[in-house]
Amino acid sequence: QVQLVESGGGLVQPGGSLRLSCAASGTGFSINAMGWYRQAPGEERKVVASITRSGSTNYPDSVKGRFTISRDPAKNMIYLQMNTLKREDTAVYYCYVVTSRLFWGRGTQVTVSS
């Protein structure tokens, strides 16, 4: 089993930045891939960043150039640096990891508003 806990969400003005963190814990797991997805009210869940075991990253066009995913394997941490935030980035953000199964956390709210 893998437990994931996100932190770092909050209220930010348009154009601002936030850094989300995700702490992974558990035993006996090998992470194949990890990432972040978000879900806004009434909308489908969408992946906003992913990174493979080899370090390859991928972003949808909606956040490319503004969001950066990173990891610290030694600490089992995943990060999402979000810059130049827009109102449409408002959502609950969840981190996920893929081992032999998919695990995700409980999410952290990001609200972009003036």
C-alpha positions in Angstrom: 0.0 0.0 0.0 1.1 3.6 -0.7 -0.2 6.6 1.1 0.0 10.0 -0.5 -0.5 13.3 1.3 -0.6 16.6 -0.7 0.1 20.0 0.7 0.8 23.5 -0.5 -2.6 24.5 -1.9 -4.3 27.8 -1.1 -5.6 31.0 -2.5 -3.4 32.9 -4.9 -4.0 35.9 -7.2 -3.9 35.5 -11.0 -0.3 35.6 -12.2 1.0 34.2 -8.9 2.8 31.0 -8.0 2.3 28.0 -5.8 4.3 24.9 -5.1 2.5 21.7 -4.2 4.2 18.9 -2.4 3.2 15.2 -2.1 4.7 12.9 0.4 4.6 9.2 -0.4 4.8 6.6 2.3 4.5 2.8 2.6 6.6 -0.2 2.2 7.7 -2.5 -0.5 6.7 -0.4 -3.4 8.6 0.6 -6.6 7.3 3.6 -8.3 7.0 3.4 -12.1 5.5 6.7 -12.7 4.0 9.6 -10.8 2.2 12.8 -11.4 -0.5 15.3 -10.6 -4.1 15.6 -11.8 -6.7 18.1 -11.0 -10.5 18.2 -10.9 -12.6 21.3 -11.0 -16.3 21.3 -10.0 -18.4 19.8 -12.7 -15.4 18.8 -14.8 -13.6 15.6 -15.6 -10.3 14.7 -13.9 -7.3 15.9 -16.0 -3.7 15.0 -15.7 -1.6 18.2 -15.5 1.9 16.7 -15.1 3.6 13.3 -15.1 7.1 12.0 -14.7 8.4 8.5 -15.4 10.9 6.5 -13.5 13.5 7.6 -16.0 12.7 11.3 -15.5 10.7 12.0 -18.6 8.0 14.6 -18.1 4.8 15.4 -19.9 2.3 18.2 -19.7 -0.8 19.1 -21.5 -0.8 22.3 -23.5 -2.9 24.1 -21.0 -0.1 24.2 -18.4 3.0 23.6 -20.5 5.6 26.3 -19.8 3.9 27.2 -16.5 3.9 24.0 -14.5 7.0 21.9 -13.6 6.9 18.5 -11.9 9.9 17.3 -10.0 10.7 14.5 -7.5 13.1 13.7 -4.7 13.3 9.9 -4.7 15.4 9.9 -1.5 12.6 11.6 0.3 9.7 10.0 -1.6 8.5 13.4 -2.5 6.8 14.8 -5.6 6.5 18.5 -6.3 4.5 20.6 -8.7 5.7 24.2 -9.2 2.9 26.3 -10.7 3.7 29.7 -12.1 1.7 32.4 -13.9 -1.5 30.9 -12.4 -4.8 31.6 -14.1 -8.4 31.5 -12.8 -9.0 28.3 -14.9 -6.3 26.6 -12.8 -8.7 26.6 -9.9 -9.3 23.0 -8.9 -8.5 20.3 -6.4 -5.1 18.9 -7.2 -4.2 15.3 -6.5 -0.9 13.5 -6.7 -0.7 9.9 -7.9 1.8 7.2 -8.2 1.8 4.0 -10.3 3.3 0.9 -8.9 1.6 -2.3 -9.8 -1.5 -0.3 -9.0 -2.6 3.3 -9.1 -2.7 5.3 -5.9 -3.7 8.9 -5.3 -4.0 11.3 -2.4 -6.9 13.2 -0.9 -6.1 16.4 -2.8 -5.3 20.0 -2.0 -7.4 22.9 -3.1 -5.9 25.6 -5.3 -8.0 28.7 -5.9 -6.8 31.4 -8.2 -8.8 34.6 -7.7 -8.4 38.2 -7.1 
